Amino acid sequence: QIKNAYRKFPELLAAAQFPKKVKIVEVSPRDGLQNEKGVVPTETKIELINRLSKTGLSVVEATSFVSPKWVPQMGDASEVMKGITRAENVSYPVLTPNLKGLEAALKVGAQEVSVFGAASEAFTKKNINCSIEESLDRFEKVMEVALEEGLKVRGYVSCVMGCPYQGDVDPEIVAEVAKRLYEMGCYEISLGDTIGIGTMDKTIAMLDAVNVPTEHVAAHFHNTYNRAIENLVIALARGVAVIDSSVAGIGGCPYAKGASGNVATEDVLYMLDILGIEHDVDFKNLIDVGDYISSEIKKDNLSKVLLEDLDFIEERRQDIIE
């Protein structure tokens, strides 16, 4: 996929000023596990988070304070937050779609929360049963309380390159929702290709439309059609230095048909190593974590990277970039 990007946009990538370092936001405990059909034991979730905390990751999205009626897998959010061993220099954001969720998160010592919007009216209606404008009004109330309590708030925008219900999404709508969340006080805006429908051309058009400062933008691209890595190369070339990913490629959105598979963190790290971009993650340790959670939930590990591949990074770099 990296080679695909270099073939299609040789001039863009030859002139690109890639970030020196990329922050990985590991989303497997929340976005990864929320769509699992079988209930994952609380102890397994806690163990996953604790193992991820020892890999050098600086952000591990822990859980979601949503109604168990809508997302049963996240019904143990408070128990998970109470049970994890919080490492120094690791942030554990949680999703809080409403004031009730925020109150529950505050009770267990959450220090960072996330709100979740979308650039599609159809998706917003299906997901939280209101319009985009109404959803932003709701988030404003959550934001006010969170900021008053001294919490950092991250904003997600779903369906930035396509929607399972309405099809195409206007990049200008993405830009408007992202801007509103940023102006409300979100320190970082994560742009989500929720069903992995994005292409390199769509990635360029979407990022060109978004007028949030690039240092406050993250890319959250699903790998449904095996295009996440090439799209991420384009995002990096545009200056994006934060990437959301899920160890072993687990997860997807329970409200988005076909949204199987976040991009695997292992594949993202391999891409970064090939491009010569720092990430501070212990790659071998992370591969072990991916194998652990895949075994626990009895799913195939969707990462394409094997331990032995780490010995050939320089060779792959020469092959792709030169």
ChimeraX commands (.cxc) that place a marker at each C-alpha (Angstrom):
marker #1 position 0.00,0.00,0.00 radius 0.5
marker #1 position 2.91,2.38,0.64 radius 0.5
marker #1 position 4.20,1.65,-2.85 radius 0.5
marker #1 position 0.71,2.40,-4.26 radius 0.5
marker #1 position 0.90,5.89,-2.74 radius 0.5
marker #1 position 4.36,6.53,-4.18 radius 0.5
marker #1 position 3.26,5.33,-7.61 radius 0.5
marker #1 position 0.16,7.51,-7.73 radius 0.5
marker #1 position 1.57,10.66,-6.13 radius 0.5
marker #1 position 5.34,10.58,-6.73 radius 0.5
marker #1 position 5.77,14.36,-6.76 radius 0.5
marker #1 position 3.63,14.94,-3.65 radius 0.5
marker #1 position 5.52,12.33,-1.65 radius 0.5
marker #1 position 8.95,13.26,-2.96 radius 0.5
marker #1 position 8.38,16.82,-1.73 radius 0.5
marker #1 position 6.53,15.81,1.46 radius 0.5
marker #1 position 7.80,16.96,4.84 radius 0.5
marker #1 position 6.74,13.94,6.87 radius 0.5
marker #1 position 6.41,14.46,10.63 radius 0.5
marker #1 position 9.53,13.54,12.57 radius 0.5
marker #1 position 7.39,11.67,15.12 radius 0.5
marker #1 position 3.85,10.29,15.19 radius 0.5
marker #1 position 1.63,9.74,18.21 radius 0.5
marker #1 position -0.36,6.50,18.13 radius 0.5
marker #1 position -3.79,6.54,19.78 radius 0.5
marker #1 position -4.47,2.88,20.56 radius 0.5
marker #1 position -8.22,2.29,20.32 radius 0.5
marker #1 position -8.50,-1.50,20.68 radius 0.5
marker #1 position -9.98,-1.63,24.20 radius 0.5
marker #1 position -12.88,0.61,23.13 radius 0.5
marker #1 position -13.33,0.81,19.36 radius 0.5
marker #1 position -11.72,-2.59,19.00 radius 0.5
marker #1 position -13.83,-4.56,21.45 radius 0.5
marker #1 position -17.17,-2.70,21.33 radius 0.5
marker #1 position -18.35,-4.61,18.26 radius 0.5
marker #1 position -17.49,-8.10,19.53 radius 0.5
marker #1 position -20.59,-10.31,19.57 radius 0.5
marker #1 position -19.53,-12.38,22.58 radius 0.5
marker #1 position -19.05,-10.60,25.89 radius 0.5
marker #1 position -15.36,-10.06,26.58 radius 0.5
marker #1 position -14.62,-10.59,30.31 radius 0.5
marker #1 position -13.79,-7.44,32.27 radius 0.5
marker #1 position -10.54,-9.08,33.40 radius 0.5
marker #1 position -9.48,-9.54,29.76 radius 0.5
marker #1 position -10.14,-5.87,28.99 radius 0.5
marker #1 position -8.11,-4.80,32.01 radius 0.5
marker #1 position -5.26,-7.12,31.07 radius 0.5
marker #1 position -5.27,-5.81,27.49 radius 0.5
marker #1 position -5.03,-2.21,28.68 radius 0.5
marker #1 position -2.28,-3.05,31.18 radius 0.5
marker #1 position -0.25,-4.86,28.52 radius 0.5
marker #1 position -0.68,-2.00,26.06 radius 0.5
marker #1 position 0.45,0.42,28.77 radius 0.5
marker #1 position 3.84,-1.34,28.84 radius 0.5
marker #1 position 4.56,-1.01,25.10 radius 0.5
marker #1 position 5.54,2.66,24.99 radius 0.5
marker #1 position 2.14,3.83,23.76 radius 0.5
marker #1 position 1.22,7.22,25.22 radius 0.5
marker #1 position -2.55,6.98,24.63 radius 0.5
marker #1 position -4.77,3.93,25.23 radius 0.5
marker #1 position -8.48,4.56,24.73 radius 0.5
marker #1 position -9.90,2.56,27.62 radius 0.5
marker #1 position -13.69,2.25,27.34 radius 0.5
marker #1 position -16.99,3.97,26.61 radius 0.5
marker #1 position -19.57,5.29,29.07 radius 0.5
marker #1 position -22.60,4.59,26.90 radius 0.5
marker #1 position -25.85,2.88,27.75 radius 0.5
marker #1 position -25.37,-0.92,27.99 radius 0.5
marker #1 position -28.69,-1.15,26.17 radius 0.5
marker #1 position -27.02,0.22,23.03 radius 0.5
marker #1 position -23.49,-1.17,23.40 radius 0.5
marker #1 position -23.62,-4.10,25.86 radius 0.5
marker #1 position -19.88,-4.76,25.48 radius 0.5
marker #1 position -19.10,-1.47,27.24 radius 0.5
marker #1 position -21.42,-2.13,30.20 radius 0.5
marker #1 position -18.47,-2.65,32.54 radius 0.5
marker #1 position -16.81,0.73,31.85 radius 0.5
marker #1 position -16.58,1.73,35.51 radius 0.5
marker #1 position -15.13,-1.64,36.54 radius 0.5
marker #1 position -12.52,-1.43,33.77 radius 0.5
marker #1 position -11.41,2.05,34.81 radius 0.5
marker #1 position -11.20,1.02,38.46 radius 0.5
marker #1 position -9.27,-2.15,37.61 radius 0.5
marker #1 position -6.50,-0.90,35.32 radius 0.5
marker #1 position -3.02,-0.01,36.52 radius 0.5
marker #1 position -2.48,3.51,35.24 radius 0.5
marker #1 position 1.04,3.99,33.96 radius 0.5
marker #1 position 2.88,7.28,34.14 radius 0.5
marker #1 position 2.92,9.22,30.86 radius 0.5
marker #1 position -0.04,7.20,29.49 radius 0.5
marker #1 position -3.42,8.81,28.91 radius 0.5
marker #1 position -6.61,6.70,29.14 radius 0.5
marker #1 position -9.38,8.62,27.34 radius 0.5
marker #1 position -12.97,7.36,27.52 radius 0.5
marker #1 position -15.95,8.05,25.27 radius 0.5
marker #1 position -18.71,10.12,26.93 radius 0.5
marker #1 position -21.54,10.87,24.49 radius 0.5
marker #1 position -23.72,12.64,27.06 radius 0.5
marker #1 position -23.73,14.21,30.54 radius 0.5
marker #1 position -24.73,10.94,32.21 radius 0.5
marker #1 position -21.72,9.22,30.69 radius 0.5
marker #1 position -19.48,12.12,31.70 radius 0.5
marker #1 position -20.69,11.98,35.31 radius 0.5
marker #1 position -19.95,8.25,35.45 radius 0.5
marker #1 position -16.49,8.81,33.96 radius 0.5
marker #1 position -15.69,11.52,36.52 radius 0.5
marker #1 position -16.61,9.17,39.38 radius 0.5
marker #1 position -13.86,6.73,38.36 radius 0.5
marker #1 position -11.19,9.35,37.84 radius 0.5
marker #1 position -11.18,9.82,34.06 radius 0.5
marker #1 position -8.84,12.63,33.06 radius 0.5
marker #1 position -9.60,12.72,29.34 radius 0.5
marker #1 position -12.89,12.16,27.52 radius 0.5
marker #1 position -14.09,12.05,23.93 radius 0.5
marker #1 position -17.23,13.17,22.14 radius 0.5
marker #1 position -18.33,11.57,18.91 radius 0.5
marker #1 position -19.91,13.46,16.02 radius 0.5
marker #1 position -20.38,12.64,12.34 radius 0.5
marker #1 position -20.36,14.41,8.99 radius 0.5
marker #1 position -23.41,12.47,7.80 radius 0.5
marker #1 position -26.99,13.33,8.73 radius 0.5
marker #1 position -28.11,9.73,8.06 radius 0.5
marker #1 position -25.37,8.25,10.23 radius 0.5
marker #1 position -26.02,10.71,13.06 radius 0.5
marker #1 position -29.72,9.86,13.00 radius 0.5
marker #1 position -28.99,6.13,13.05 radius 0.5
marker #1 position -26.25,6.42,15.67 radius 0.5
marker #1 position -27.64,8.86,18.25 radius 0.5
marker #1 position -31.13,9.61,16.86 radius 0.5
marker #1 position -30.73,13.31,16.14 radius 0.5
marker #1 position -29.44,15.72,13.49 radius 0.5
marker #1 position -25.81,16.87,13.18 radius 0.5
marker #1 position -26.78,20.27,14.59 radius 0.5
marker #1 position -28.63,18.71,17.53 radius 0.5
marker #1 position -25.66,16.43,18.24 radius 0.5
marker #1 position -23.31,19.40,18.38 radius 0.5
marker #1 position -25.66,21.15,20.81 radius 0.5
marker #1 position -25.55,18.07,23.05 radius 0.5
marker #1 position -21.77,17.89,22.90 radius 0.5
marker #1 position -21.51,21.56,23.84 radius 0.5
marker #1 position -23.11,20.79,27.20 radius 0.5
marker #1 position -20.75,17.86,27.77 radius 0.5
marker #1 position -17.79,20.02,26.74 radius 0.5
marker #1 position -18.70,22.80,29.18 radius 0.5
marker #1 position -18.79,20.47,32.17 radius 0.5
marker #1 position -15.70,18.51,31.11 radius 0.5
marker #1 position -13.61,21.64,30.65 radius 0.5
marker #1 position -14.86,23.07,33.95 radius 0.5
marker #1 position -13.67,19.85,35.61 radius 0.5
marker #1 position -10.24,20.29,34.03 radius 0.5
marker #1 position -10.54,17.37,31.61 radius 0.5
marker #1 position -8.98,17.20,28.16 radius 0.5
marker #1 position -11.59,16.57,25.47 radius 0.5
marker #1 position -11.02,14.88,22.13 radius 0.5
marker #1 position -13.52,15.15,19.28 radius 0.5
marker #1 position -14.29,12.42,16.75 radius 0.5
marker #1 position -15.87,13.04,13.35 radius 0.5
marker #1 position -17.22,9.86,11.74 radius 0.5
marker #1 position -17.94,9.15,8.07 radius 0.5
marker #1 position -15.44,11.72,6.75 radius 0.5
marker #1 position -15.08,9.97,3.38 radius 0.5
marker #1 position -18.36,8.14,3.01 radius 0.5
marker #1 position -21.42,6.89,4.88 radius 0.5
marker #1 position -23.04,3.43,4.87 radius 0.5
marker #1 position -26.49,5.03,4.72 radius 0.5
marker #1 position -26.20,8.12,2.51 radius 0.5
marker #1 position -23.12,7.33,0.39 radius 0.5
marker #1 position -20.87,10.28,-0.44 radius 0.5
marker #1 position -20.07,12.89,2.21 radius 0.5
marker #1 position -19.27,16.51,1.34 radius 0.5
marker #1 position -15.77,17.47,2.61 radius 0.5
marker #1 position -17.18,20.89,3.51 radius 0.5
marker #1 position -19.55,19.24,6.01 radius 0.5
marker #1 position -16.56,17.40,7.49 radius 0.5
marker #1 position -14.76,20.73,7.75 radius 0.5
marker #1 position -17.71,22.42,9.47 radius 0.5
marker #1 position -18.20,19.68,12.08 radius 0.5
marker #1 position -14.45,19.52,12.77 radius 0.5
marker #1 position -14.26,23.30,13.15 radius 0.5
marker #1 position -17.24,23.39,15.52 radius 0.5
marker #1 position -15.73,20.71,17.77 radius 0.5
marker #1 position -12.36,22.46,17.76 radius 0.5
marker #1 position -13.93,25.82,18.61 radius 0.5
marker #1 position -15.89,24.20,21.47 radius 0.5
marker #1 position -12.55,23.27,23.03 radius 0.5
marker #1 position -11.57,19.85,21.69 radius 0.5
marker #1 position -7.77,19.77,21.73 radius 0.5
marker #1 position -7.64,17.14,18.97 radius 0.5
marker #1 position -10.02,16.23,16.15 radius 0.5
marker #1 position -9.95,12.63,14.95 radius 0.5
marker #1 position -11.21,12.27,11.38 radius 0.5
marker #1 position -12.76,8.85,10.92 radius 0.5
marker #1 position -13.17,6.87,7.71 radius 0.5
marker #1 position -15.71,4.75,9.54 radius 0.5
marker #1 position -16.36,2.17,6.82 radius 0.5
marker #1 position -12.95,2.26,5.14 radius 0.5
marker #1 position -14.39,3.62,1.90 radius 0.5
marker #1 position -11.74,6.32,1.54 radius 0.5
marker #1 position -9.24,6.62,-1.29 radius 0.5
marker #1 position -6.06,8.66,-1.62 radius 0.5
marker #1 position -7.90,11.26,-3.71 radius 0.5
marker #1 position -10.70,11.51,-1.13 radius 0.5
marker #1 position -8.11,11.81,1.65 radius 0.5
marker #1 position -6.50,14.79,-0.10 radius 0.5
marker #1 position -9.86,16.47,-0.76 radius 0.5
marker #1 position -11.03,15.94,2.82 radius 0.5
marker #1 position -7.82,17.17,4.46 radius 0.5
marker #1 position -7.67,20.17,2.12 radius 0.5
marker #1 position -11.18,21.16,3.23 radius 0.5
marker #1 position -10.57,20.82,6.97 radius 0.5
marker #1 position -9.29,24.09,8.42 radius 0.5
marker #1 position -8.40,22.91,11.92 radius 0.5
marker #1 position -4.66,23.40,12.52 radius 0.5
marker #1 position -2.89,20.22,11.35 radius 0.5
marker #1 position -1.15,19.70,14.68 radius 0.5
marker #1 position -4.62,19.20,16.21 radius 0.5
marker #1 position -5.80,16.65,13.61 radius 0.5
marker #1 position -5.71,12.83,13.85 radius 0.5
marker #1 position -6.42,10.19,11.19 radius 0.5
marker #1 position -8.72,7.31,12.12 radius 0.5
marker #1 position -8.89,5.16,8.97 radius 0.5
marker #1 position -10.48,1.73,8.82 radius 0.5
marker #1 position -9.01,-0.94,6.57 radius 0.5
marker #1 position -12.23,-2.50,5.25 radius 0.5
marker #1 position -11.01,-2.42,1.62 radius 0.5
marker #1 position -7.28,-2.67,2.36 radius 0.5
marker #1 position -6.65,1.01,1.66 radius 0.5
marker #1 position -5.95,2.45,5.12 radius 0.5
marker #1 position -2.15,2.43,4.88 radius 0.5
marker #1 position -1.96,4.19,1.52 radius 0.5
marker #1 position -4.45,6.78,2.76 radius 0.5
marker #1 position -2.37,7.26,5.91 radius 0.5
marker #1 position 0.75,7.87,3.80 radius 0.5
marker #1 position -1.13,10.74,2.16 radius 0.5
marker #1 position -2.29,12.07,5.54 radius 0.5
marker #1 position 1.30,11.99,6.81 radius 0.5
marker #1 position 2.44,13.82,3.69 radius 0.5
marker #1 position -0.16,16.47,4.53 radius 0.5
marker #1 position 1.40,16.88,7.98 radius 0.5
marker #1 position -0.95,14.78,10.14 radius 0.5
marker #1 position 1.09,13.42,13.07 radius 0.5
marker #1 position -1.53,11.49,15.09 radius 0.5
marker #1 position -2.92,8.11,14.00 radius 0.5
marker #1 position -5.67,6.05,15.63 radius 0.5
marker #1 position -5.20,2.29,15.29 radius 0.5
marker #1 position -6.14,-0.99,16.94 radius 0.5
marker #1 position -3.77,-3.81,17.83 radius 0.5
marker #1 position -4.36,-6.89,15.63 radius 0.5
marker #1 position -6.84,-4.82,13.58 radius 0.5
marker #1 position -9.77,-5.68,15.85 radius 0.5
marker #1 position -12.99,-3.73,15.88 radius 0.5
marker #1 position -15.38,-1.48,14.05 radius 0.5
marker #1 position -18.47,0.59,14.68 radius 0.5
marker #1 position -21.64,-1.24,15.83 radius 0.5
marker #1 position -23.78,1.30,13.95 radius 0.5
marker #1 position -21.88,1.13,10.65 radius 0.5
marker #1 position -22.62,-1.85,8.47 radius 0.5
marker #1 position -19.43,-3.22,6.92 radius 0.5
marker #1 position -17.12,-1.37,9.31 radius 0.5
marker #1 position -15.04,-4.43,10.11 radius 0.5
marker #1 position -11.49,-3.80,11.08 radius 0.5
marker #1 position -9.64,-0.77,12.30 radius 0.5
marker #1 position -6.21,-0.49,10.74 radius 0.5
marker #1 position -3.83,-2.69,12.72 radius 0.5
marker #1 position -1.39,-0.82,14.96 radius 0.5
marker #1 position 1.33,-3.26,13.91 radius 0.5
marker #1 position 0.81,-2.31,10.23 radius 0.5
marker #1 position 0.89,1.40,11.09 radius 0.5
marker #1 position 4.16,1.02,13.02 radius 0.5
marker #1 position 5.69,-0.91,10.11 radius 0.5
marker #1 position 4.67,1.87,7.74 radius 0.5
marker #1 position 6.21,4.46,10.06 radius 0.5
marker #1 position 9.44,2.48,10.35 radius 0.5
marker #1 position 9.69,2.19,6.56 radius 0.5
marker #1 position 9.13,5.95,6.21 radius 0.5
marker #1 position 11.70,6.65,8.94 radius 0.5
marker #1 position 9.19,8.25,11.31 radius 0.5
marker #1 position 9.61,7.84,15.09 radius 0.5
marker #1 position 6.83,6.39,17.26 radius 0.5
marker #1 position 8.40,5.30,20.60 radius 0.5
marker #1 position 6.53,1.96,20.64 radius 0.5
marker #1 position 8.20,-1.35,21.45 radius 0.5
marker #1 position 7.24,-3.17,18.27 radius 0.5
marker #1 position 7.96,-6.73,19.45 radius 0.5
marker #1 position 6.07,-6.18,22.68 radius 0.5
marker #1 position 3.08,-4.84,20.75 radius 0.5
marker #1 position 3.04,-7.86,18.43 radius 0.5
marker #1 position 2.80,-10.06,21.53 radius 0.5
marker #1 position -0.18,-8.02,22.77 radius 0.5
marker #1 position -1.89,-8.47,19.41 radius 0.5
marker #1 position -1.43,-12.22,19.61 radius 0.5
marker #1 position -2.74,-12.21,23.19 radius 0.5
marker #1 position -6.02,-10.41,22.49 radius 0.5
marker #1 position -6.63,-12.33,19.23 radius 0.5
marker #1 position -6.33,-15.57,21.21 radius 0.5
marker #1 position -8.60,-14.30,23.99 radius 0.5
marker #1 position -11.42,-13.28,21.66 radius 0.5
marker #1 position -10.78,-16.26,19.35 radius 0.5
marker #1 position -10.29,-14.14,16.23 radius 0.5
marker #1 position -7.60,-14.13,13.56 radius 0.5
marker #1 position -4.91,-11.51,14.03 radius 0.5
marker #1 position -5.57,-9.15,11.10 radius 0.5
marker #1 position -2.13,-7.53,11.18 radius 0.5
marker #1 position -0.02,-8.34,8.14 radius 0.5
marker #1 position 3.23,-7.91,10.04 radius 0.5
marker #1 position 5.14,-10.89,11.43 radius 0.5
marker #1 position 7.98,-10.76,13.93 radius 0.5
marker #1 position 10.51,-11.75,11.28 radius 0.5
marker #1 position 9.42,-8.80,9.09 radius 0.5
marker #1 position 11.14,-6.46,11.53 radius 0.5
marker #1 position 14.52,-7.68,10.24 radius 0.5
marker #1 position 13.77,-6.40,6.72 radius 0.5
marker #1 position 12.60,-2.83,7.33 radius 0.5
marker #1 position 15.62,-1.19,5.72 radius 0.5
marker #1 position 15.34,-3.47,2.70 radius 0.5
marker #1 position 11.65,-2.63,2.30 radius 0.5
marker #1 position 12.40,1.08,2.65 radius 0.5
marker #1 position 14.90,0.96,-0.21 radius 0.5
marker #1 position 12.48,-1.05,-2.36 radius 0.5
marker #1 position 9.51,1.27,-1.81 radius 0.5
marker #1 position 10.95,4.72,-1.58 radius 0.5
marker #1 position 13.73,4.39,-4.13 radius 0.5
marker link #1:1,2 radius 0.2
marker link #1:2,3 radius 0.2
marker link #1:3,4 radius 0.2
marker link #1:4,5 radius 0.2
marker link #1:5,6 radius 0.2
marker link #1:6,7 radius 0.2
marker link #1:7,8 radius 0.2
marker link #1:8,9 radius 0.2
marker link #1:9,10 radius 0.2
marker link #1:10,11 radius 0.2
marker link #1:11,12 radius 0.2
marker link #1:12,13 radius 0.2
marker link #1:13,14 radius 0.2
marker link #1:14,15 radius 0.2
marker link #1:15,16 radius 0.2
marker link #1:16,17 radius 0.2
marker link #1:17,18 radius 0.2
marker link #1:18,19 radius 0.2
marker link #1:19,20 radius 0.2
marker link #1:20,21 radius 0.2
marker link #1:21,22 radius 0.2
marker link #1:22,23 radius 0.2
marker link #1:23,24 radius 0.2
marker link #1:24,25 radius 0.2
marker link #1:25,26 radius 0.2
marker link #1:26,27 radius 0.2
marker link #1:27,28 radius 0.2
marker link #1:28,29 radius 0.2
marker link #1:29,30 radius 0.2
marker link #1:30,31 radius 0.2
marker link #1:31,32 radius 0.2
marker link #1:32,33 radius 0.2
marker link #1:33,34 radius 0.2
marker link #1:34,35 radius 0.2
marker link #1:35,36 radius 0.2
marker link #1:36,37 radius 0.2
marker link #1:37,38 radius 0.2
marker link #1:38,39 radius 0.2
marker link #1:39,40 radius 0.2
marker link #1:40,41 radius 0.2
marker link #1:41,42 radius 0.2
marker link #1:42,43 radius 0.2
marker link #1:43,44 radius 0.2
marker link #1:44,45 radius 0.2
marker link #1:45,46 radius 0.2
marker link #1:46,47 radius 0.2
marker link #1:47,48 radius 0.2
marker link #1:48,49 radius 0.2
marker link #1:49,50 radius 0.2
marker link #1:50,51 radius 0.2
marker link #1:51,52 radius 0.2
marker link #1:52,53 radius 0.2
marker link #1:53,54 radius 0.2
marker link #1:54,55 radius 0.2
marker link #1:55,56 radius 0.2
marker link #1:56,57 radius 0.2
marker link #1:57,58 radius 0.2
marker link #1:58,59 radius 0.2
marker link #1:59,60 radius 0.2
marker link #1:60,61 radius 0.2
marker link #1:61,62 radius 0.2
marker link #1:62,63 radius 0.2
marker link #1:63,64 radius 0.2
marker link #1:64,65 radius 0.2
marker link #1:65,66 radius 0.2
marker link #1:66,67 radius 0.2
marker link #1:67,68 radius 0.2
marker link #1:68,69 radius 0.2
marker link #1:69,70 radius 0.2
marker link #1:70,71 radius 0.2
marker link #1:71,72 radius 0.2
marker link #1:72,73 radius 0.2
marker link #1:73,74 radius 0.2
marker link #1:74,75 radius 0.2
marker link #1:75,76 radius 0.2
marker link #1:76,77 radius 0.2
marker link #1:77,78 radius 0.2
marker link #1:78,79 radius 0.2
marker link #1:79,80 radius 0.2
marker link #1:80,81 radius 0.2
marker link #1:81,82 radius 0.2
marker link #1:82,83 radius 0.2
marker link #1:83,84 radius 0.2
marker link #1:84,85 radius 0.2
marker link #1:85,86 radius 0.2
marker link #1:86,87 radius 0.2
marker link #1:87,88 radius 0.2
marker link #1:88,89 radius 0.2
marker link #1:89,90 radius 0.2
marker link #1:90,91 radius 0.2
marker link #1:91,92 radius 0.2
marker link #1:92,93 radius 0.2
marker link #1:93,94 radius 0.2
marker link #1:94,95 radius 0.2
marker link #1:95,96 radius 0.2
marker link #1:96,97 radius 0.2
marker link #1:97,98 radius 0.2
marker link #1:98,99 radius 0.2
marker link #1:99,100 radius 0.2
marker link #1:100,101 radius 0.2
marker link #1:101,102 radius 0.2
marker link #1:102,103 radius 0.2
marker link #1:103,104 radius 0.2
marker link #1:104,105 radius 0.2
marker link #1:105,106 radius 0.2
marker link #1:106,107 radius 0.2
marker link #1:107,108 radius 0.2
marker link #1:108,109 radius 0.2
marker link #1:109,110 radius 0.2
marker link #1:110,111 radius 0.2
marker link #1:111,112 radius 0.2
marker link #1:112,113 radius 0.2
marker link #1:113,114 radius 0.2
marker link #1:114,115 radius 0.2
marker link #1:115,116 radius 0.2
marker link #1:116,117 radius 0.2
marker link #1:117,118 radius 0.2
marker link #1:118,119 radius 0.2
marker link #1:119,120 radius 0.2
marker link #1:120,121 radius 0.2
marker link #1:121,122 radius 0.2
marker link #1:122,123 radius 0.2
marker link #1:123,124 radius 0.2
marker link #1:124,125 radius 0.2
marker link #1:125,126 radius 0.2
marker link #1:126,127 radius 0.2
marker link #1:127,128 radius 0.2
marker link #1:128,129 radius 0.2
marker link #1:129,130 radius 0.2
marker link #1:130,131 radius 0.2
marker link #1:131,132 radius 0.2
marker link #1:132,133 radius 0.2
marker link #1:133,134 radius 0.2
marker link #1:134,135 radius 0.2
marker link #1:135,136 radius 0.2
marker link #1:136,137 radius 0.2
marker link #1:137,138 radius 0.2
marker link #1:138,139 radius 0.2
marker link #1:139,140 radius 0.2
marker link #1:140,141 radius 0.2
marker link #1:141,142 radius 0.2
marker link #1:142,143 radius 0.2
marker link #1:143,144 radius 0.2
marker link #1:144,145 radius 0.2
marker link #1:145,146 radius 0.2
marker link #1:146,147 radius 0.2
marker link #1:147,148 radius 0.2
marker link #1:148,149 radius 0.2
marker link #1:149,150 radius 0.2
marker link #1:150,151 radius 0.2
marker link #1:151,152 radius 0.2
marker link #1:152,153 radius 0.2
marker link #1:153,154 radius 0.2
marker link #1:154,155 radius 0.2
marker link #1:155,156 radius 0.2
marker link #1:156,157 radius 0.2
marker link #1:157,158 radius 0.2
marker link #1:158,159 radius 0.2
marker link #1:159,160 radius 0.2
marker link #1:160,161 radius 0.2
marker link #1:161,162 radius 0.2
marker link #1:162,163 radius 0.2
marker link #1:163,164 radius 0.2
marker link #1:164,165 radius 0.2
marker link #1:165,166 radius 0.2
marker link #1:166,167 radius 0.2
marker link #1:167,168 radius 0.2
marker link #1:168,169 radius 0.2
marker link #1:169,170 radius 0.2
marker link #1:170,171 radius 0.2
marker link #1:171,172 radius 0.2
marker link #1:172,173 radius 0.2
marker link #1:173,174 radius 0.2
marker link #1:174,175 radius 0.2
marker link #1:175,176 radius 0.2
marker link #1:176,177 radius 0.2
marker link #1:177,178 radius 0.2
marker link #1:178,179 radius 0.2
marker link #1:179,180 radius 0.2
marker link #1:180,181 radius 0.2
marker link #1:181,182 radius 0.2
marker link #1:182,183 radius 0.2
marker link #1:183,184 radius 0.2
marker link #1:184,185 radius 0.2
marker link #1:185,186 radius 0.2
marker link #1:186,187 radius 0.2
marker link #1:187,188 radius 0.2
marker link #1:188,189 radius 0.2
marker link #1:189,190 radius 0.2
marker link #1:190,191 radius 0.2
marker link #1:191,192 radius 0.2
marker link #1:192,193 radius 0.2
marker link #1:193,194 radius 0.2
marker link #1:194,195 radius 0.2
marker link #1:195,196 radius 0.2
marker link #1:196,197 radius 0.2
marker link #1:197,198 radius 0.2
marker link #1:198,199 radius 0.2
marker link #1:199,200 radius 0.2
marker link #1:200,201 radius 0.2
marker link #1:201,202 radius 0.2
marker link #1:202,203 radius 0.2
marker link #1:203,204 radius 0.2
marker link #1:204,205 radius 0.2
marker link #1:205,206 radius 0.2
marker link #1:206,207 radius 0.2
marker link #1:207,208 radius 0.2
marker link #1:208,209 radius 0.2
marker link #1:209,210 radius 0.2
marker link #1:210,211 radius 0.2
marker link #1:211,212 radius 0.2
marker link #1:212,213 radius 0.2
marker link #1:213,214 radius 0.2
marker link #1:214,215 radius 0.2
marker link #1:215,216 radius 0.2
marker link #1:216,217 radius 0.2
marker link #1:217,218 radius 0.2
marker link #1:218,219 radius 0.2
marker link #1:219,220 radius 0.2
marker link #1:220,221 radius 0.2
marker link #1:221,222 radius 0.2
marker link #1:222,223 radius 0.2
marker link #1:223,224 radius 0.2
marker link #1:224,225 radius 0.2
marker link #1:225,226 radius 0.2
marker link #1:226,227 radius 0.2
marker link #1:227,228 radius 0.2
marker link #1:228,229 radius 0.2
marker link #1:229,230 radius 0.2
marker link #1:230,231 radius 0.2
marker link #1:231,232 radius 0.2
marker link #1:232,233 radius 0.2
marker link #1:233,234 radius 0.2
marker link #1:234,235 radius 0.2
marker link #1:235,236 radius 0.2
marker link #1:236,237 radius 0.2
marker link #1:237,238 radius 0.2
marker link #1:238,239 radius 0.2
marker link #1:239,240 radius 0.2
marker link #1:240,241 radius 0.2
marker link #1:241,242 radius 0.2
marker link #1:242,243 radius 0.2
marker link #1:243,244 radius 0.2
marker link #1:244,245 radius 0.2
marker link #1:245,246 radius 0.2
marker link #1:246,247 radius 0.2
marker link #1:247,248 radius 0.2
marker link #1:248,249 radius 0.2
marker link #1:249,250 radius 0.2
marker link #1:250,251 radius 0.2
marker link #1:251,252 radius 0.2
marker link #1:252,253 radius 0.2
marker link #1:253,254 radius 0.2
marker link #1:254,255 radius 0.2
marker link #1:255,256 radius 0.2
marker link #1:256,257 radius 0.2
marker link #1:257,258 radius 0.2
marker link #1:258,259 radius 0.2
marker link #1:259,260 radius 0.2
marker link #1:260,261 radius 0.2
marker link #1:261,262 radius 0.2
marker link #1:262,263 radius 0.2
marker link #1:263,264 radius 0.2
marker link #1:264,265 radius 0.2
marker link #1:265,266 radius 0.2
marker link #1:266,267 radius 0.2
marker link #1:267,268 radius 0.2
marker link #1:268,269 radius 0.2
marker link #1:269,270 radius 0.2
marker link #1:270,271 radius 0.2
marker link #1:271,272 radius 0.2
marker link #1:272,273 radius 0.2
marker link #1:273,274 radius 0.2
marker link #1:274,275 radius 0.2
marker link #1:275,276 radius 0.2
marker link #1:276,277 radius 0.2
marker link #1:277,278 radius 0.2
marker link #1:278,279 radius 0.2
marker link #1:279,280 radius 0.2
marker link #1:280,281 radius 0.2
marker link #1:281,282 radius 0.2
marker link #1:282,283 radius 0.2
marker link #1:283,284 radius 0.2
marker link #1:284,285 radius 0.2
marker link #1:285,286 radius 0.2
marker link #1:286,287 radius 0.2
marker link #1:287,288 radius 0.2
marker link #1:288,289 radius 0.2
marker link #1:289,290 radius 0.2
marker link #1:290,291 radius 0.2
marker link #1:291,292 radius 0.2
marker link #1:292,293 radius 0.2
marker link #1:293,294 radius 0.2
marker link #1:294,295 radius 0.2
marker link #1:295,296 radius 0.2
marker link #1:296,297 radius 0.2
marker link #1:297,298 radius 0.2
marker link #1:298,299 radius 0.2
marker link #1:299,300 radius 0.2
marker link #1:300,301 radius 0.2
marker link #1:301,302 radius 0.2
marker link #1:302,303 radius 0.2
marker link #1:303,304 radius 0.2
marker link #1:304,305 radius 0.2
marker link #1:305,306 radius 0.2
marker link #1:306,307 radius 0.2
marker link #1:307,308 radius 0.2
marker link #1:308,309 radius 0.2
marker link #1:309,310 radius 0.2
marker link #1:310,311 radius 0.2
marker link #1:311,312 radius 0.2
marker link #1:312,313 radius 0.2
marker link #1:313,314 radius 0.2
marker link #1:314,315 radius 0.2
marker link #1:315,316 radius 0.2
marker link #1:316,317 radius 0.2
marker link #1:317,318 radius 0.2
marker link #1:318,319 radius 0.2
marker link #1:319,320 radius 0.2
marker link #1:320,321 radius 0.2
marker link #1:321,322 radius 0.2
view
